[in-house]
Amino acid sequence: MATVACPNGHESTTTDYCDQCGARLDGAPVAPAGPPGPPGSGASAEATPTGPGGPEPTAGGRCPSCQSPRAGDELFCEVCGYDFAAGTLPSAPVVVPASPAPPASAVSGFGVSGSAVSGSAVSGSAAASGVVGDLPAWQVVVSADRAYYDRNEADDIAFPVNCPERRFTLNAAEVLVGRRSESRGIRPQLDLTGAPEDTGISHAQAILRRSADGSYVVIDPGSTNGVVHNDDDDPLAANVATPLADGDRLYIGAWTKLVFHAP
């Protein structure tokens, strides 16, 4: 399968946005990489963590493990999960800590094109899903927003001709929003994978965290293209909790809008 060079050093199987970090691509194919070299040769496909006492990453610099750009003062590398504070890689290939992923049956219907799709951001027992007591559930409506797309001028990603609304029930203590990546072990509870797919959305785009009063806050863990709240001109600051209210909107990727409805 042909791959495309990513400006952050990845090889992507998609030609518009990198399927590893979400960066925009120029569509130029690259030759397949050769086999990894022997340990210690410098040609291994696995990056070696620097560990505590290693190189100190600076805000806005690069991850010392995989050399991906670090956006601002994000706590974790979005590509390899490197912990900038501890100087270590995670034991499992996840980007940010999140609640347990729902079973396959809970996500199999998400992202189906041609009809409106309803899903739940949590499933199973309260203990398994992280449901906060008996607090009533919120609703999230996901759709394509032409005005946001035009403002982004994302000419390399086509606006979908047919994109039915998707509705999710939201009542977990913590929910990861993004696009599923089996190869990297990222399985968002609010999974926006599927046609028509907004490839400008990062695999780990945002975290929704429930407060004791039943309301939600949104946190951008350092996504590539950011999260815009309501009519703000600038994306949210990374790793800062922003409260959500009934009717609030979040804009992500090239054209995706999420509208929140409180009970």
Protein Blocks (a to p, Z undefined) as FASTA:
>chain_A
ZZdddfkopacfbfkbccklopacehiacddddddddehklpafbdcdebghiacddehi
acfklopacehjafbdfklopafknopacfbdcfbdcdddddfklmmmgoiahiacdddf
becjfklnopahjbdcddddddddfklmmmnopakbccdfbdcddddddfbfbdcddddd
fknopacfbdcedcdddfkbcfblbccdddfkopacdddehianopaehjbfbdcdehia
cdddehiacdehjlpccddddZZ
